[in-house]
Amino acid sequence: MDPFSQLILTISVVSFFTFQWLFHRVSPWVSVRISPGFLGLGDKQKVEWNSRTVSTFHALLVGIFCLYILFFDDAVNEDPVWGDPTLVKTNVAITTGYLISDLLLIFYYWKAIGDKFFVVHHLAALYAYYYVLGQGMLPYFANFRLLAEFSTPCVNQRWFFEVLGYPKSSRPNMANGVAMAVVFFVVRIAVMPVYYSRMYAVYGTEAFYLVPWGGRVAWIGSSICLDVMNIMWMHKITRGCYKVLRSARRSKAPAPQENGKTD
């Protein structure tokens, strides 16, 4: 194993133990101090709370790293299939450690946070990341996909508000709902033309045919499936946001006054 591969493996292992530590130690300690309502939650809710706290931290860390690579990593942007994947590998290694950590927690706390969809999602992502970490291919597309993590904090925050008893029509909840819809659209829907235009640009080239069949399936197949789900989720989020804003507007509207005669 070459030194760089050893470094990537080390980053993945450190990432795994770091996210375990954040779940078991840091999240409970911080949550008690910033949200007194945490103590009133049931055991299963506390497990999900800590899981979502760690998820939010991971999303922000990886998302910021993604933006840096997207704007400043010239090697990856110039050759999206075989460009120097050093920074992308580092970012994907962090995510790999997180996904394995989260899978372990899902299985261990299945009654609290068990979800077959997340198991399938995590395993599919790990399969795709194998080609990035093991063979250094498709760094641009792997990095671009991780931009979707920016929508995770708002999704988690909606759950936090719900479990703390915030009404859907409350200002914090509505502000988060609008932010969630906007961010989800920007990082998952609006970027589709950019993503698929880069995919189309390399399709049929020599670099494309150097990617093995398994890599192409992980790349193209998973991209289409994910984006179909993203469109469905965007539809649900938009409808939910519209309903909440409409009901809030109705509740604020002044009641009609009856015209009566006075004696």
Sine and cosine of phi, psi and omega as CSV:
sin_phi,cos_phi,sin_psi,cos_psi,sin_omega,cos_omega
0.00,0.00,0.80,-0.59,-0.03,-1.00
-0.95,0.31,0.35,-0.94,-0.08,-1.00
-0.83,0.56,-0.61,0.79,-0.03,-1.00
-0.92,0.39,-0.64,0.77,0.04,-1.00
-0.89,0.45,-0.61,0.79,0.06,-1.00
-0.89,0.46,-0.64,0.77,0.02,-1.00
-0.90,0.44,-0.70,0.72,0.00,-1.00
-0.89,0.45,-0.67,0.74,0.04,-1.00
-0.89,0.46,-0.66,0.75,0.02,-1.00
-0.89,0.45,-0.67,0.74,0.02,-1.00
-0.88,0.48,-0.67,0.74,0.01,-1.00
-0.89,0.45,-0.68,0.73,-0.01,-1.00
-0.92,0.39,-0.71,0.71,0.03,-1.00
-0.89,0.46,-0.65,0.76,0.04,-1.00
-0.87,0.49,-0.70,0.71,0.01,-1.00
-0.83,0.55,-0.79,0.61,-0.05,-1.00
-0.94,0.35,-0.52,0.85,0.04,-1.00
-0.90,0.43,-0.70,0.71,-0.01,-1.00
-0.95,0.32,-0.50,0.87,0.13,-0.99
-0.91,0.42,-0.67,0.74,0.02,-1.00
-0.91,0.42,-0.66,0.75,0.03,-1.00
-0.89,0.46,-0.63,0.77,-0.01,-1.00
-0.93,0.37,-0.76,0.65,-0.14,-0.99
-0.99,0.13,-0.50,0.86,-0.12,-0.99
-0.90,-0.43,-0.82,0.58,-0.17,-0.99
-0.95,0.32,-0.76,0.65,-0.05,-1.00
-0.85,0.53,-0.76,0.65,0.03,-1.00
-0.87,0.49,-0.64,0.77,-0.04,-1.00
-0.91,0.42,-0.71,0.70,-0.02,-1.00
-0.95,0.32,-0.66,0.75,-0.08,-1.00
-0.89,0.46,-0.64,0.77,0.02,-1.00
-0.88,0.48,-0.55,0.84,-0.09,-1.00
-1.00,0.06,-0.43,0.90,-0.02,-1.00
-0.97,-0.25,-0.25,0.97,0.00,-1.00
-0.60,-0.80,0.99,-0.11,0.00,-1.00
-0.84,0.54,-0.43,0.90,0.00,-1.00
-0.91,0.42,-0.27,0.96,0.00,-1.00
-0.87,0.50,-0.61,0.79,-0.04,-1.00
-0.92,0.40,-0.41,0.91,-0.02,-1.00
-1.00,0.07,0.00,1.00,-0.02,-1.00
-0.99,0.17,0.42,-0.91,0.11,-0.99
-0.97,0.26,0.18,-0.98,-0.05,-1.00
-0.87,0.50,-0.69,0.72,0.00,-1.00
-0.91,0.42,-0.62,0.79,0.02,-1.00
-0.92,0.39,-0.60,0.80,0.03,-1.00
-0.91,0.42,-0.61,0.79,0.05,-1.00
-0.88,0.48,-0.74,0.68,0.00,-1.00
-0.92,0.39,-0.60,0.80,0.04,-1.00
-0.85,0.53,-0.77,0.64,-0.02,-1.00
-0.90,0.44,-0.61,0.79,0.03,-1.00
-0.89,0.46,-0.69,0.72,-0.02,-1.00
-0.95,0.31,-0.53,0.85,0.07,-1.00
-0.89,0.46,-0.72,0.69,0.03,-1.00
-0.90,0.43,-0.64,0.77,0.03,-1.00
-0.87,0.50,-0.67,0.74,0.01,-1.00
-0.90,0.43,-0.69,0.73,0.02,-1.00
-0.88,0.48,-0.71,0.70,0.02,-1.00
-0.87,0.49,-0.69,0.73,-0.04,-1.00
-0.88,0.47,-0.69,0.73,-0.01,-1.00
-0.93,0.37,-0.68,0.73,-0.01,-1.00
-0.88,0.47,-0.79,0.62,-0.04,-1.00
-0.94,0.35,-0.61,0.79,-0.01,-1.00
-0.89,0.46,-0.69,0.72,0.02,-1.00
-0.90,0.43,-0.66,0.75,0.05,-1.00
-0.88,0.48,-0.64,0.77,0.03,-1.00
-0.86,0.52,-0.73,0.68,-0.01,-1.00
-0.88,0.48,-0.66,0.75,0.01,-1.00
-0.87,0.50,-0.72,0.70,0.00,-1.00
-0.90,0.45,-0.67,0.74,-0.05,-1.00
-0.89,0.46,-0.60,0.80,-0.08,-1.00
-1.00,-0.08,-0.42,0.91,-0.16,-0.99
-0.83,-0.55,-0.15,0.99,0.00,-1.00
-1.00,-0.03,1.00,-0.03,-0.08,-1.00
-0.91,0.41,-0.59,0.81,-0.05,-1.00
-0.88,0.47,-0.69,0.73,-0.01,-1.00
-0.95,0.32,-0.64,0.76,-0.03,-1.00
-0.94,0.34,-0.53,0.85,0.01,-1.00
-0.98,0.20,-0.55,0.83,0.03,-1.00
-0.77,-0.64,1.00,0.03,-0.11,-0.99
-0.93,0.38,-0.28,0.96,-0.04,-1.00
-0.99,-0.11,-0.70,0.72,-0.10,-0.99
-0.79,-0.61,0.30,0.95,0.03,-1.00
-0.90,0.43,0.34,-0.94,-0.03,-1.00
-0.81,0.59,0.92,-0.40,-0.12,-0.99
-1.00,-0.06,0.33,0.95,-0.13,-0.99
-0.80,0.60,-0.83,0.56,-0.04,-1.00
-0.93,0.37,-0.62,0.78,0.01,-1.00
-0.90,0.44,-0.67,0.74,0.03,-1.00
-0.86,0.50,-0.65,0.76,0.02,-1.00
-0.88,0.48,-0.71,0.70,0.00,-1.00
-0.91,0.42,-0.69,0.72,0.01,-1.00
-0.92,0.39,-0.55,0.83,0.04,-1.00
-0.90,0.44,-0.64,0.77,0.07,-1.00
-0.88,0.48,-0.71,0.70,0.00,-1.00
-0.91,0.41,-0.61,0.79,0.03,-1.00
-0.87,0.49,-0.70,0.71,0.06,-1.00
-0.87,0.49,-0.65,0.76,0.03,-1.00
-0.90,0.43,-0.71,0.70,-0.05,-1.00
-0.89,0.45,-0.67,0.75,0.03,-1.00
-0.92,0.40,-0.66,0.75,0.06,-1.00
-0.87,0.48,-0.71,0.71,-0.02,-1.00
-0.92,0.40,-0.62,0.78,0.06,-1.00
-0.87,0.50,-0.69,0.72,0.02,-1.00
-0.87,0.49,-0.69,0.72,0.00,-1.00
-0.92,0.40,-0.63,0.78,0.02,-1.00
-0.87,0.49,-0.71,0.70,-0.01,-1.00
-0.93,0.36,-0.64,0.77,-0.05,-1.00
-0.95,0.32,-0.63,0.78,0.00,-1.00
-0.94,-0.33,0.72,0.69,-0.11,-0.99
-0.84,0.55,-0.65,0.76,-0.04,-1.00
-0.91,0.42,-0.39,0.92,-0.03,-1.00
-0.99,-0.11,-0.70,0.71,-0.11,-0.99
-0.76,-0.65,0.21,0.98,0.00,-1.00
-0.89,0.46,0.75,-0.66,-0.02,-1.00
-0.43,-0.90,0.89,-0.46,-0.03,-1.00
-0.88,0.48,-0.57,0.82,-0.01,-1.00
-0.88,0.47,-0.69,0.73,-0.02,-1.00
-0.93,0.37,-0.57,0.82,0.06,-1.00
-0.88,0.47,-0.74,0.68,0.02,-1.00
-0.89,0.46,-0.69,0.72,0.00,-1.00
-0.86,0.50,-0.74,0.67,-0.04,-1.00
-0.91,0.42,-0.68,0.74,-0.01,-1.00
-0.91,0.41,-0.65,0.76,0.03,-1.00
-0.90,0.43,-0.66,0.75,0.02,-1.00
-0.90,0.43,-0.68,0.74,0.01,-1.00
-0.90,0.44,-0.60,0.80,0.05,-1.00
-0.89,0.46,-0.70,0.71,0.01,-1.00
-0.92,0.40,-0.62,0.78,-0.04,-1.00
-0.94,0.34,-0.34,0.94,0.06,-1.00
-0.85,0.53,-0.65,0.76,-0.04,-1.00
-0.95,0.31,-0.46,0.89,0.04,-1.00
-0.97,0.22,-0.76,0.65,-0.06,-1.00
-0.97,0.26,-0.64,0.76,-0.08,-1.00
-0.99,0.15,-0.58,0.82,-0.09,-1.00
-0.84,-0.54,-0.06,1.00,0.10,-0.99
0.93,0.36,0.39,0.92,-0.05,-1.00
-0.99,-0.17,0.37,-0.93,0.10,-1.00
0.85,0.53,0.66,0.75,-0.05,-1.00
-0.90,0.44,-0.63,0.77,-0.03,-1.00
-0.88,0.47,-0.72,0.70,-0.08,-1.00
-0.95,0.32,-0.59,0.80,0.06,-1.00
-0.90,0.44,-0.68,0.73,0.01,-1.00
-0.92,0.40,-0.66,0.75,-0.02,-1.00
-0.88,0.48,-0.63,0.78,-0.01,-1.00
-0.90,0.45,-0.55,0.84,-0.04,-1.00
-0.95,0.32,-0.23,0.97,0.07,-1.00
-0.87,0.49,-0.44,0.90,0.00,-1.00
-0.87,0.49,-0.33,0.94,-0.02,-1.00
-0.89,0.46,-0.35,0.93,-0.01,-1.00
-0.89,0.45,-0.35,0.94,0.01,-1.00
-0.99,0.13,-0.24,0.97,-0.09,-1.00
-0.90,0.43,-0.70,0.71,-0.03,-1.00
-0.83,0.55,-0.66,0.75,-0.01,-1.00
-0.93,0.37,-0.61,0.79,0.04,-1.00
-0.89,0.45,-0.69,0.73,0.03,-1.00
-0.92,0.40,-0.63,0.78,-0.02,-1.00
-0.90,0.44,-0.56,0.83,0.06,-1.00
-0.87,0.49,-0.66,0.75,0.03,-1.00
-0.92,0.40,-0.65,0.76,0.02,-1.00
-0.86,0.51,-0.73,0.69,0.02,-1.00
-0.87,0.49,-0.67,0.75,-0.04,-1.00
-0.90,0.44,-0.72,0.70,-0.06,-1.00
-0.96,0.29,-0.37,0.93,0.06,-1.00
-1.00,0.06,-0.05,1.00,0.09,-1.00
1.00,0.03,0.30,0.95,0.05,-1.00
-0.95,0.33,0.76,-0.65,0.07,-1.00
-0.89,0.45,0.51,-0.86,0.01,-1.00
-0.88,0.47,-0.45,0.89,-0.02,-1.00
-1.00,0.03,0.05,1.00,0.02,-1.00
-0.93,0.36,0.47,-0.88,-0.05,-1.00
-0.87,0.50,-0.72,0.70,0.03,-1.00
-0.86,0.52,-0.65,0.76,-0.02,-1.00
-0.92,0.39,-0.68,0.73,-0.01,-1.00
-0.92,0.38,-0.65,0.76,0.02,-1.00
-0.89,0.46,-0.68,0.74,0.03,-1.00
-0.92,0.40,-0.62,0.79,0.01,-1.00
-0.89,0.46,-0.69,0.73,0.03,-1.00
-0.91,0.41,-0.69,0.72,0.02,-1.00
-0.88,0.48,-0.65,0.76,0.01,-1.00
-0.88,0.47,-0.71,0.71,0.00,-1.00
-0.89,0.45,-0.69,0.72,-0.03,-1.00
-0.92,0.40,-0.75,0.66,-0.04,-1.00
-0.91,0.41,-0.67,0.75,0.02,-1.00
-0.86,0.51,-0.68,0.73,0.01,-1.00
-0.90,0.44,-0.69,0.73,-0.08,-1.00
-0.92,0.39,-0.73,0.68,-0.15,-0.99
-1.00,-0.01,-0.19,0.98,-0.03,-1.00
-0.85,-0.52,-0.48,0.87,-0.07,-1.00
-0.95,-0.30,-0.80,0.60,-0.07,-1.00
-0.89,0.46,-0.44,0.90,-0.05,-1.00
-0.99,0.11,-0.12,0.99,-0.04,-1.00
-0.83,0.55,-0.72,0.69,0.01,-1.00
-0.86,0.52,-0.61,0.79,0.02,-1.00
-0.91,0.41,-0.72,0.69,-0.04,-1.00
-0.88,0.47,-0.77,0.64,-0.08,-1.00
-0.97,0.25,-0.40,0.92,0.10,-1.00
-0.93,0.36,-0.60,0.80,0.08,-1.00
-0.93,0.36,-0.61,0.79,0.04,-1.00
-0.89,0.45,-0.70,0.72,-0.01,-1.00
-0.91,0.42,-0.58,0.82,-0.04,-1.00
-0.91,0.42,-0.51,0.86,-0.04,-1.00
-0.99,-0.15,-0.17,0.99,-0.02,-1.00
-0.90,0.44,0.77,-0.64,0.02,-1.00
1.00,0.08,-0.06,1.00,0.02,-1.00
-0.99,0.14,0.15,-0.99,0.03,-1.00
-0.88,0.48,-0.64,0.77,0.01,-1.00
-0.88,0.47,-0.61,0.79,0.01,-1.00
-0.90,0.45,-0.70,0.71,-0.06,-1.00
-0.96,0.26,-0.21,0.98,0.11,-0.99
-0.98,0.21,-0.28,0.96,0.05,-1.00
-0.98,0.20,0.80,-0.60,-0.01,-1.00
-0.92,0.40,0.27,-0.96,-0.05,-1.00
-0.84,0.55,-0.66,0.75,0.01,-1.00
-0.87,0.50,-0.63,0.77,0.03,-1.00
-0.92,0.39,-0.62,0.78,0.02,-1.00
-0.91,0.41,-0.65,0.76,0.03,-1.00
-0.89,0.45,-0.72,0.70,0.01,-1.00
-0.89,0.46,-0.54,0.84,-0.04,-1.00
-0.99,0.15,-0.88,0.47,-0.12,-0.99
-0.97,0.25,-0.74,0.67,-0.04,-1.00
-0.88,0.48,-0.75,0.67,-0.02,-1.00
-0.92,0.40,-0.56,0.83,0.01,-1.00
-0.89,0.46,-0.72,0.70,-0.02,-1.00
-0.91,0.42,-0.70,0.71,0.00,-1.00
-0.88,0.47,-0.71,0.71,0.00,-1.00
-0.89,0.46,-0.65,0.76,-0.06,-1.00
-0.96,0.27,-0.50,0.87,0.13,-0.99
-0.88,0.47,-0.70,0.72,0.04,-1.00
-0.91,0.41,-0.61,0.79,0.02,-1.00
-0.88,0.47,-0.65,0.76,0.03,-1.00
-0.91,0.42,-0.67,0.75,0.03,-1.00
-0.89,0.45,-0.69,0.72,0.01,-1.00
-0.91,0.41,-0.61,0.79,0.02,-1.00
-0.88,0.47,-0.64,0.77,0.04,-1.00
-0.88,0.47,-0.71,0.71,0.00,-1.00
-0.92,0.40,-0.68,0.74,-0.01,-1.00
-0.90,0.45,-0.68,0.73,0.00,-1.00
-0.89,0.45,-0.70,0.71,0.02,-1.00
-0.89,0.46,-0.69,0.73,0.01,-1.00
-0.90,0.43,-0.66,0.75,0.02,-1.00
-0.91,0.42,-0.66,0.75,0.00,-1.00
-0.90,0.44,-0.67,0.74,-0.01,-1.00
-0.90,0.45,-0.68,0.73,-0.01,-1.00
-0.91,0.41,-0.71,0.71,0.00,-1.00
-0.91,0.41,-0.60,0.80,0.00,-1.00
-0.93,0.37,-0.68,0.73,0.01,-1.00
-0.92,0.39,-0.59,0.81,0.03,-1.00
-0.92,0.39,-0.61,0.79,0.02,-1.00
-0.92,0.40,-0.63,0.78,0.01,-1.00
-0.91,0.40,-0.64,0.77,-0.02,-1.00
-0.93,0.37,-0.42,0.91,0.01,-1.00
-1.00,0.03,-0.26,0.97,-0.03,-1.00
-0.92,0.40,0.68,-0.73,0.00,-1.00
-0.92,0.40,0.62,-0.78,0.01,-1.00
-0.94,0.34,0.62,-0.78,0.00,-1.00
-0.90,0.43,0.68,-0.73,0.00,-1.00
-0.99,-0.11,0.67,-0.74,0.01,-1.00
-0.99,0.10,0.69,-0.72,0.06,-1.00
-1.00,0.07,0.90,-0.44,-0.01,-1.00
-0.80,-0.60,0.36,-0.93,0.04,-1.00
-1.00,-0.06,0.58,-0.82,0.07,-1.00
-0.97,-0.23,0.60,-0.80,0.01,-1.00
-0.98,0.19,0.00,0.00,0.00,0.00
